Each structure stands twice: as structure tokens, then as C-alpha cells.
């Protein structure tokens, strides 16, 4: 796993049994967000992430680039985060934005995935001004993505979130495309 974020909770390997559902959600099948979020919720409970102790974590979807949203007709991590928020009663906040387009991380030949996403994310302008003025407890974040390959995207998102004064907890995804080489 790439450094920069805590524990990663994934439902399946990619490709795996959920491949058709993951691709369906990525490419327009919005109705899959609810059943997939129920599976993620069951995994959160089994892993001891829910119920949260103390302040509830904030679910932060990894933002898709506007061109990718237009191409696919939706933002799968955002749909998944919202559905998961309904399951956990954790708030969903769109804290991040894409600053620039990046090639998909799962494409063959993505030799330096970290370099590919370095500087690609930033806090949304309203978030930069807000800067976590919550009064109770230290804020924690769970990043939400659909498919994780090397973990470079999550690491970059975690770096930006931590720059806002957030103690980062972990990430959840539907599928994990690569495993760390021993």
C-alpha cells in the first residue's frame, strides 16, 4: 500500500466477483450504489469501524475530473459515499476537487502513479476558508473510492485532507486492483 493513509477496506479484488457491479456503477448504473454500500457497511461493521467511537468520521469521496463525470454520466465515488452515509449516518463532505485531468491509474504502463496524481487534488475553495471549525473532537476522514490500484490517488487525497488539519483514518473502496508485492 502506498504511504499516506491508514487502513484500506476493500470488498473484493479487481477483477473479481464484483467486477460487473463495479463497472456498472462506474458507467451509469446509479441503482447499484445502494446494494454496494450495504456490502461496504457490512464490511465496516465486521472490521470494527462502525459504530465509530467519539466523533463520527466524515466520508469524503475521491472526486472524478469533470470530463470523466461527463463521459460516464456520474461520479461513482460520490454516489457510493452518499449511499454509505445513509447506512452509517456519517456525514458526507465534498472537501476535494480535481485541479487537473489525470490518465486513469489502472491503465497499463502507469509507471509512476504517484507522479501522475501529484498536485492533481486541492481543497474546494469553500473548504479552504472553512478549515474545520468544528468544536467537538478531532475530525477524522474516511476517503471513498470505487477501485484502488496502487493507492497513489488515495495517498495524494489524504495529503490534501491532512493539510486542512484533519486526522486521517482510512479509506474504503469496492475493489483493490493490486496487492503490495512482498
Secondary structure, DSSP 8 states (H G I E B T S, - for coil): --TTS-EEEEEEESSSTTHHHHHHHHTT-TTHHHHHHHHHHHHHHHHT-SS-SSS--EEEE----HHHHHHHTS-HHHHHHHHHHHHH---B---EEESS----TTSTT-TTHHHHHTT-EEE-HHHHHH-----SS--EEEEEEEEESSSHHHHHHHHHHHTTT-EEEEEEEEEE------
